[in-house]
Amino acid sequence: MPYNITNWRTKEIDNLYISMEDIHNLSDTCVTINDDNEITAEGLSEGFELVGILSDGIVKVSKITHSHLFSGNTWDEFLDLLRKSKGKLVATQIWESGDNITKLAVIDGKISEEEVDL
């Protein structure tokens, strides 16, 4: 049984773009779009939320989180989504039980994960 992420902290989002098609392909995800083309996607995990502005099939992401129930089970799918992104995301995660803290960095789809020592 995989660990889940109990705490997600986004450190930096810089021109992060993800295609709407890739967002729609996520498991168990509901996407809403308002009149201003702002999208919100939820559902990959209990604490998954992606917010951004849609233009020509591409979403400029302003917020992204992935935590709580099912976050461990869907971590690989989440990383696959980020591999298809352009731009930069840096975030830290505290995993269940608190014995594992990681830093996730994504730059133009290239992912690095490292354990953080306190």
PyMOL commands that set and color helices and strands:
alter all, ss='L'
color gray80, all
select helices_A, chain A and resi 20-24+75-83
alter helices_A, ss='H'
color red, helices_A
select strands_A, chain A and resi 5-19+30-33+38-42+49-55+58-65+86-95+101-107+110-115
alter strands_A, ss='S'
color yellow, strands_A
deselect
rebuild
show_as cartoon
